[in-house]
Amino acid sequence: MIKRVVNFFGDEEYTIQRRRLFYLLLFLVVAADFFVPREHAEYPWHRLPGWSAVYGFVSCVLLIFVSKFLGHQGGLMRREDYYD
């Protein structure tokens, strides 16, 4: 069983199936957000369906770009043979 899971996420032949699966899961998360009651939302943007998914995605992308910037331009990253 675990071998099938590892092969599914590691082999190139399952790329299209993986991508379809992830898009389906993304759609299900956003669609499920339409059924959440929002009577007790504290801020107006919390009442928007799909807000949590969009906020999470933008936060992850921003975190990646900031860390790449700090690593390359901020001098935190070193050459591969730095200690040689």
N, CA, C and O atoms as CSV, one atom per row, in Angstrom:
chain,resi,resn,atom,element,x,y,z
A,1,MET,N,N,0.828,-1.195,0.000
A,1,MET,CA,C,0.000,0.000,0.000
A,1,MET,C,C,0.872,1.258,0.000
A,1,MET,O,O,0.658,2.166,-0.804
A,2,ILE,N,N,1.857,1.308,0.907
A,2,ILE,CA,C,2.700,2.508,0.992
A,2,ILE,C,C,3.533,2.662,-0.268
A,2,ILE,O,O,3.837,3.783,-0.675
A,3,LYS,N,N,3.903,1.558,-0.886
A,3,LYS,CA,C,4.685,1.620,-2.117
A,3,LYS,C,C,3.879,2.280,-3.236
A,3,LYS,O,O,4.429,3.049,-4.024
A,4,ARG,N,N,2.595,1.987,-3.307
A,4,ARG,CA,C,1.739,2.604,-4.320
A,4,ARG,C,C,1.617,4.111,-4.087
A,4,ARG,O,O,1.615,4.890,-5.040
A,5,VAL,N,N,1.517,4.516,-2.830
A,5,VAL,CA,C,1.417,5.945,-2.513
A,5,VAL,C,C,2.713,6.660,-2.879
A,5,VAL,O,O,2.687,7.738,-3.473
A,6,VAL,N,N,3.859,6.053,-2.518
A,6,VAL,CA,C,5.156,6.665,-2.821
A,6,VAL,C,C,5.354,6.756,-4.331
A,6,VAL,O,O,5.832,7.772,-4.836
A,7,ASN,N,N,4.992,5.711,-5.041
A,7,ASN,CA,C,5.110,5.735,-6.503
A,7,ASN,C,C,4.189,6.784,-7.116
A,7,ASN,O,O,4.558,7.436,-8.093
A,8,PHE,N,N,2.998,6.952,-6.554
A,8,PHE,CA,C,2.054,7.938,-7.092
A,8,PHE,C,C,2.620,9.349,-6.970
A,8,PHE,O,O,2.474,10.150,-7.893
A,9,PHE,N,N,3.259,9.665,-5.853
A,9,PHE,CA,C,3.787,11.005,-5.650
A,9,PHE,C,C,5.201,11.189,-6.175
A,9,PHE,O,O,5.697,12.316,-6.209
A,10,GLY,N,N,5.868,10.109,-6.587
A,10,GLY,CA,C,7.236,10.231,-7.033
A,10,GLY,C,C,7.460,10.035,-8.520
A,10,GLY,O,O,8.402,10.602,-9.074
A,11,ASP,N,N,6.629,9.254,-9.180
A,11,ASP,CA,C,6.853,8.930,-10.583
A,11,ASP,C,C,6.305,10.008,-11.507
A,11,ASP,O,O,5.299,10.655,-11.219
A,12,GLU,N,N,7.000,10.178,-12.623
A,12,GLU,CA,C,6.585,11.169,-13.632
A,12,GLU,C,C,5.303,10.755,-14.357
A,12,GLU,O,O,4.571,11.615,-14.848
A,13,GLU,N,N,5.027,9.483,-14.428
A,13,GLU,CA,C,3.877,9.019,-15.203
A,13,GLU,C,C,2.544,9.414,-14.569
A,13,GLU,O,O,1.514,9.406,-15.242
A,14,TYR,N,N,2.555,9.756,-13.289
A,14,TYR,CA,C,1.325,10.139,-12.590
A,14,TYR,C,C,1.169,11.651,-12.462
A,14,TYR,O,O,0.350,12.112,-11.667
A,15,THR,N,N,1.923,12.424,-13.213
A,15,THR,CA,C,1.890,13.879,-13.077
A,15,THR,C,C,0.503,14.449,-13.350
A,15,THR,O,O,0.010,15.272,-12.580
A,16,ILE,N,N,-0.122,14.025,-14.426
A,16,ILE,CA,C,-1.448,14.560,-14.783
A,16,ILE,C,C,-2.477,14.152,-13.742
A,16,ILE,O,O,-3.330,14.961,-13.376
A,17,GLN,N,N,-2.418,12.928,-13.262
A,17,GLN,CA,C,-3.375,12.476,-12.242
A,17,GLN,C,C,-3.173,13.224,-10.929
A,17,GLN,O,O,-4.145,13.580,-10.263
A,18,ARG,N,N,-1.917,13.465,-10.552
A,18,ARG,CA,C,-1.647,14.236,-9.335
A,18,ARG,C,C,-2.199,15.641,-9.448
A,18,ARG,O,O,-2.839,16.146,-8.526
A,19,ARG,N,N,-1.945,16.270,-10.587
A,19,ARG,CA,C,-2.410,17.640,-10.770
A,19,ARG,C,C,-3.933,17.702,-10.721
A,19,ARG,O,O,-4.487,18.617,-10.111
A,20,ARG,N,N,-4.611,16.762,-11.339
A,20,ARG,CA,C,-6.079,16.727,-11.291
A,20,ARG,C,C,-6.575,16.505,-9.873
A,20,ARG,O,O,-7.554,17.118,-9.449
A,21,LEU,N,N,-5.898,15.626,-9.136
A,21,LEU,CA,C,-6.281,15.364,-7.751
A,21,LEU,C,C,-6.132,16.626,-6.900
A,21,LEU,O,O,-7.026,16.947,-6.116
A,22,PHE,N,N,-5.030,17.335,-7.042
A,22,PHE,CA,C,-4.821,18.548,-6.260
A,22,PHE,C,C,-5.810,19.645,-6.640
A,22,PHE,O,O,-6.278,20.370,-5.762
A,23,TYR,N,N,-6.142,19.787,-7.927
A,23,TYR,CA,C,-7.151,20.767,-8.326
A,23,TYR,C,C,-8.520,20.390,-7.777
A,23,TYR,O,O,-9.288,21.261,-7.370
A,24,LEU,N,N,-8.825,19.108,-7.765
A,24,LEU,CA,C,-10.099,18.657,-7.199
A,24,LEU,C,C,-10.158,18.968,-5.708
A,24,LEU,O,O,-11.177,19.454,-5.217
A,25,LEU,N,N,-9.087,18.696,-4.994
A,25,LEU,CA,C,-9.060,19.005,-3.560
A,25,LEU,C,C,-9.169,20.505,-3.301
A,25,LEU,O,O,-9.856,20.924,-2.369
A,26,LEU,N,N,-8.501,21.311,-4.114
A,26,LEU,CA,C,-8.599,22.757,-3.976
A,26,LEU,C,C,-10.037,23.223,-4.198
A,26,LEU,O,O,-10.551,24.054,-3.449
A,27,PHE,N,N,-10.673,22.686,-5.224
A,27,PHE,CA,C,-12.061,23.035,-5.501
A,27,PHE,C,C,-12.974,22.624,-4.346
A,27,PHE,O,O,-13.866,23.381,-3.964
A,28,LEU,N,N,-12.755,21.425,-3.786
A,28,LEU,CA,C,-13.590,20.957,-2.679
A,28,LEU,C,C,-13.431,21.818,-1.430
A,28,LEU,O,O,-14.404,22.059,-0.715
A,29,VAL,N,N,-12.217,22.280,-1.164
A,29,VAL,CA,C,-11.998,23.139,0.003
A,29,VAL,C,C,-12.718,24.474,-0.173
A,29,VAL,O,O,-13.360,24.964,0.756
A,30,VAL,N,N,-12.611,25.055,-1.356
A,30,VAL,CA,C,-13.287,26.333,-1.604
A,30,VAL,C,C,-14.801,26.149,-1.624
A,30,VAL,O,O,-15.533,26.993,-1.106
A,31,ALA,N,N,-15.280,25.051,-2.218
A,31,ALA,CA,C,-16.725,24.795,-2.254
A,31,ALA,C,C,-17.275,24.544,-0.852
A,31,ALA,O,O,-18.380,24.987,-0.539
A,32,ALA,N,N,-16.528,23.846,-0.010
A,32,ALA,CA,C,-16.991,23.582,1.354
A,32,ALA,C,C,-17.085,24.871,2.156
A,32,ALA,O,O,-17.869,24.961,3.100
A,33,ASP,N,N,-16.299,25.855,1.790
A,33,ASP,CA,C,-16.329,27.128,2.505
A,33,ASP,C,C,-17.645,27.869,2.290
A,33,ASP,O,O,-17.985,28.750,3.080
A,34,PHE,N,N,-18.384,27.536,1.249
A,34,PHE,CA,C,-19.674,28.174,1.008
A,34,PHE,C,C,-20.734,27.694,2.009
A,34,PHE,O,O,-21.762,28.351,2.169
A,35,PHE,N,N,-20.504,26.569,2.679
A,35,PHE,CA,C,-21.485,25.998,3.598
A,35,PHE,C,C,-21.193,26.319,5.062
A,35,PHE,O,O,-21.897,25.840,5.951
A,36,VAL,N,N,-20.172,27.119,5.319
A,36,VAL,CA,C,-19.813,27.477,6.690
A,36,VAL,C,C,-20.679,28.653,7.135
A,36,VAL,O,O,-20.770,29.656,6.427
A,37,PRO,N,N,-21.318,28.538,8.306
A,37,PRO,CA,C,-22.109,29.685,8.791
A,37,PRO,C,C,-21.195,30.847,9.180
A,37,PRO,O,O,-20.131,30.644,9.764
A,38,ARG,N,N,-21.622,32.057,8.852
A,38,ARG,CA,C,-20.773,33.227,9.065
A,38,ARG,C,C,-21.469,34.310,9.904
A,38,ARG,O,O,-21.187,35.497,9.742
A,39,GLU,N,N,-22.352,33.911,10.775
A,39,GLU,CA,C,-23.057,34.910,11.587
A,39,GLU,C,C,-22.128,35.613,12.576
A,39,GLU,O,O,-22.345,36.778,12.910
A,40,HIS,N,N,-21.110,34.921,13.038
A,40,HIS,CA,C,-20.247,35.470,14.074
A,40,HIS,C,C,-18.892,35.930,13.531
A,40,HIS,O,O,-17.903,35.957,14.264
A,41,ALA,N,N,-18.851,36.284,12.267
A,41,ALA,CA,C,-17.595,36.757,11.679
A,41,ALA,C,C,-17.239,38.107,12.287
A,41,ALA,O,O,-18.091,38.987,12.414
A,42,GLU,N,N,-15.988,38.259,12.656
A,42,GLU,CA,C,-15.565,39.484,13.321
A,42,GLU,C,C,-15.287,40.610,12.334
A,42,GLU,O,O,-15.599,41.770,12.604
A,43,TYR,N,N,-14.702,40.270,11.193
A,43,TYR,CA,C,-14.356,41.265,10.186
A,43,TYR,C,C,-15.161,41.016,8.917
A,43,TYR,O,O,-15.580,39.886,8.666
A,44,PRO,N,N,-15.383,42.051,8.115
A,44,PRO,CA,C,-16.205,41.878,6.902
A,44,PRO,C,C,-15.610,40.883,5.902
A,44,PRO,O,O,-16.360,40.172,5.233
A,45,TRP,N,N,-14.285,40.816,5.786
A,45,TRP,CA,C,-13.690,39.913,4.811
A,45,TRP,C,C,-13.819,38.447,5.236
A,45,TRP,O,O,-13.677,37.550,4.404
A,46,HIS,N,N,-14.084,38.197,6.510
A,46,HIS,CA,C,-14.309,36.819,6.937
A,46,HIS,C,C,-15.644,36.282,6.451
A,46,HIS,O,O,-15.877,35.074,6.480
A,47,ARG,N,N,-16.515,37.163,6.008
A,47,ARG,CA,C,-17.814,36.727,5.477
A,47,ARG,C,C,-17.737,36.289,4.013
A,47,ARG,O,O,-18.683,35.696,3.495
A,48,LEU,N,N,-16.624,36.574,3.348
A,48,LEU,CA,C,-16.471,36.205,1.943
A,48,LEU,C,C,-16.173,34.712,1.806
A,48,LEU,O,O,-15.246,34.213,2.445
A,49,PRO,N,N,-16.931,33.997,0.992
A,49,PRO,CA,C,-16.634,32.581,0.785
A,49,PRO,C,C,-15.317,32.421,0.032
A,49,PRO,O,O,-15.061,33.125,-0.945
A,50,GLY,N,N,-14.503,31.508,0.484
A,50,GLY,CA,C,-13.218,31.270,-0.151
A,50,GLY,C,C,-12.106,32.158,0.361
A,50,GLY,O,O,-10.967,32.032,-0.088
A,51,TRP,N,N,-12.406,33.060,1.296
A,51,TRP,CA,C,-11.396,33.982,1.804
A,51,TRP,C,C,-10.238,33.246,2.452
A,51,TRP,O,O,-9.082,33.607,2.231
A,52,SER,N,N,-10.516,32.235,3.236
A,52,SER,CA,C,-9.462,31.519,3.944
A,52,SER,C,C,-8.515,30.828,2.970
A,52,SER,O,O,-7.302,30.824,3.180
A,53,ALA,N,N,-9.062,30.247,1.909
A,53,ALA,CA,C,-8.225,29.570,0.922
A,53,ALA,C,C,-7.347,30.573,0.180
A,53,ALA,O,O,-6.162,30.317,-0.033
A,54,VAL,N,N,-7.905,31.693,-0.210
A,54,VAL,CA,C,-7.134,32.712,-0.926
A,54,VAL,C,C,-6.072,33.309,-0.005
A,54,VAL,O,O,-4.927,33.507,-0.413
A,55,TYR,N,N,-6.451,33.589,1.220
A,55,TYR,CA,C,-5.504,34.159,2.186
A,55,TYR,C,C,-4.354,33.192,2.456
A,55,TYR,O,O,-3.197,33.608,2.502
A,56,GLY,N,N,-4.655,31.924,2.633
A,56,GLY,CA,C,-3.623,30.925,2.861
A,56,GLY,C,C,-2.689,30.783,1.680
A,56,GLY,O,O,-1.475,30.687,1.858
A,57,PHE,N,N,-3.243,30.767,0.457
A,57,PHE,CA,C,-2.419,30.634,-0.741
A,57,PHE,C,C,-1.502,31.844,-0.910
A,57,PHE,O,O,-0.307,31.683,-1.159
A,58,VAL,N,N,-2.047,33.044,-0.779
A,58,VAL,CA,C,-1.243,34.257,-0.933
A,58,VAL,C,C,-0.175,34.326,0.157
A,58,VAL,O,O,0.951,34.746,-0.113
A,59,SER,N,N,-0.507,33.924,1.373
A,59,SER,CA,C,0.474,33.933,2.459
A,59,SER,C,C,1.627,32.982,2.177
A,59,SER,O,O,2.785,33.328,2.413
A,60,CYS,N,N,1.326,31.787,1.674
A,60,CYS,CA,C,2.384,30.821,1.364
A,60,CYS,C,C,3.281,31.326,0.244
A,60,CYS,O,O,4.504,31.218,0.330
A,61,VAL,N,N,2.682,31.878,-0.803
A,61,VAL,CA,C,3.477,32.400,-1.918
A,61,VAL,C,C,4.346,33.566,-1.452
A,61,VAL,O,O,5.516,33.654,-1.824
A,62,LEU,N,N,3.789,34.448,-0.651
A,62,LEU,CA,C,4.554,35.578,-0.129
A,62,LEU,C,C,5.701,35.105,0.768
A,62,LEU,O,O,6.801,35.655,0.705
A,63,LEU,N,N,5.458,34.116,1.582
A,63,LEU,CA,C,6.502,33.562,2.443
A,63,LEU,C,C,7.641,32.966,1.617
A,63,LEU,O,O,8.810,33.129,1.968
A,64,ILE,N,N,7.314,32.288,0.538
A,64,ILE,CA,C,8.339,31.711,-0.337
A,64,ILE,C,C,9.172,32.812,-0.977
A,64,ILE,O,O,10.400,32.730,-0.980
A,65,PHE,N,N,8.527,33.841,-1.520
A,65,PHE,CA,C,9.264,34.913,-2.180
A,65,PHE,C,C,10.125,35.712,-1.202
A,65,PHE,O,O,11.245,36.095,-1.542
A,66,VAL,N,N,9.626,35.965,-0.009
A,66,VAL,CA,C,10.419,36.693,0.983
A,66,VAL,C,C,11.625,35.869,1.405
A,66,VAL,O,O,12.721,36.413,1.542
A,67,SER,N,N,11.446,34.567,1.613
A,67,SER,CA,C,12.583,33.741,2.019
A,67,SER,C,C,13.597,33.607,0.895
A,67,SER,O,O,14.799,33.585,1.160
A,68,LYS,N,N,13.147,33.516,-0.360
A,68,LYS,CA,C,14.072,33.488,-1.492
A,68,LYS,C,C,14.849,34.801,-1.576
A,68,LYS,O,O,16.056,34.794,-1.817
A,69,PHE,N,N,14.169,35.914,-1.381
A,69,PHE,CA,C,14.830,37.208,-1.423
A,69,PHE,C,C,15.880,37.319,-0.325
A,69,PHE,O,O,17.004,37.753,-0.574
A,70,LEU,N,N,15.509,36.925,0.888
A,70,LEU,CA,C,16.466,36.993,1.996
A,70,LEU,C,C,17.652,36.064,1.768
A,70,LEU,O,O,18.783,36.394,2.122
A,71,GLY,N,N,17.393,34.916,1.185
A,71,GLY,CA,C,18.468,33.972,0.945
A,71,GLY,C,C,19.440,34.442,-0.119
A,71,GLY,O,O,20.654,34.331,0.053
A,72,HIS,N,N,18.916,34.966,-1.215
A,72,HIS,CA,C,19.777,35.368,-2.330
A,72,HIS,C,C,20.303,36.792,-2.192
A,72,HIS,O,O,21.505,37.014,-2.337
A,73,GLN,N,N,19.452,37.740,-1.924
A,73,GLN,CA,C,19.864,39.143,-1.865
A,73,GLN,C,C,20.325,39.554,-0.469
A,73,GLN,O,O,21.138,40.467,-0.328
A,74,GLY,N,N,19.811,38.887,0.558
A,74,GLY,CA,C,20.148,39.266,1.925
A,74,GLY,C,C,21.442,38.661,2.437
A,74,GLY,O,O,21.887,38.982,3.539
A,75,GLY,N,N,22.044,37.796,1.652
A,75,GLY,CA,C,23.323,37.223,2.029
A,75,GLY,C,C,23.240,36.049,2.980
A,75,GLY,O,O,24.256,35.654,3.551
A,76,LEU,N,N,22.075,35.486,3.166
A,76,LEU,CA,C,21.952,34.341,4.064
A,76,LEU,C,C,22.394,33.037,3.408
A,76,LEU,O,O,22.835,32.114,4.092
A,77,MET,N,N,22.277,32.960,2.090
A,77,MET,CA,C,22.628,31.746,1.376
A,77,MET,C,C,24.112,31.782,0.987
A,77,MET,O,O,24.621,32.823,0.572
A,78,ARG,N,N,24.787,30.666,1.120
A,78,ARG,CA,C,26.201,30.559,0.769
A,78,ARG,C,C,26.367,29.613,-0.407
A,78,ARG,O,O,25.469,28.831,-0.721
A,79,ARG,N,N,27.523,29.690,-1.053
A,79,ARG,CA,C,27.816,28.765,-2.140
A,79,ARG,C,C,27.847,27.336,-1.623
A,79,ARG,O,O,28.015,27.098,-0.427
A,80,GLU,N,N,27.686,26.402,-2.523
A,80,GLU,CA,C,27.669,25.007,-2.151
A,80,GLU,C,C,29.012,24.547,-1.583
A,80,GLU,O,O,29.051,23.698,-0.692
A,81,ASP,N,N,30.097,25.095,-2.089
A,81,ASP,CA,C,31.434,24.697,-1.621
A,81,ASP,C,C,32.021,25.724,-0.639
A,81,ASP,O,O,33.235,25.924,-0.615
A,82,TYR,N,N,31.182,26.367,0.160
A,82,TYR,CA,C,31.592,27.428,1.075
A,82,TYR,C,C,32.586,26.916,2.110
A,82,TYR,O,O,33.552,27.611,2.426
A,83,TYR,N,N,32.372,25.729,2.640
A,83,TYR,CA,C,33.234,25.204,3.707
A,83,TYR,C,C,34.426,24.420,3.198
A,83,TYR,O,O,35.229,23.955,4.007
A,84,ASP,N,N,34.576,24.253,1.902
A,84,ASP,CA,C,35.701,23.485,1.345
A,84,ASP,C,C,36.975,24.303,1.248
A,84,ASP,O,O,38.003,23.795,0.801
